[in-house]
Amino acid sequence: MAIIKVKQTGSPIRRTKDQRATLIGLGLNKMHKVSELQDSPDVRGMIRKVHHLVEVQEG
């Protein structure tokens, strides 16, 4: 499977609990932190849920 890099660009302050939990599930908890994850439908769904808070880099 391919690897994708996810970088947190938005703050979780004033976001719902499920969006905060999704960021933690992606391995992100601080601004500008980068997490490398395997590209899977589960991860893509999590990214879609918080797309306004993260930036995705392929490869």
N, C-alpha and C positions, 0 to 999 in steps of 0.2 A: 504494500500500500504506500501511497505517497505521503509525504510529510508536509504539513502546512504550519506556518508561523502565525500566531495570533498575538497582536499587541493591543494592550488596553490604552485607549485614547480618551475615554470619558470617565467621569467620576461616578461612583455608585451612590453618592449622597443624593437623597430625595428620590431614590428609585425603589421599586417594590422589592419585597423580600425574595420573591422568586427570581428577579433579575440579579440581585446580589448573589444568591445561591448559584445561579448559572455561571457567573464570573468565577466564583470559587471552584466550581466544577471544571472549568476550563483551565484552572491553575493560575488565575489572575486575581490579585487582590490589591495591587498598588498601581498608580498611574505609570505608564510607559514600560511596564513589565512585559516581557515577551515569553510566550510559552510555545513549545514545539509539540504538535499533536499529530497523530495519524489521521489521515483524511478518511472519514467514515460518515455514513448518513446520520449517526447519532451526534457526532461533533458538529456537522453542518447544521443540524437542527438547533443545537445550542447557540451556535454563532448567529443564526438567523434571529433568535430570540433577543439577542443583545447587539444586533448589528450596528446600532447607533452609538455603542460604547467601545467597539473594537475595530481594529484594522487587520485585514487578512492579507498575508503574503504567501503566494504559492511557492512550493519548493524549498 
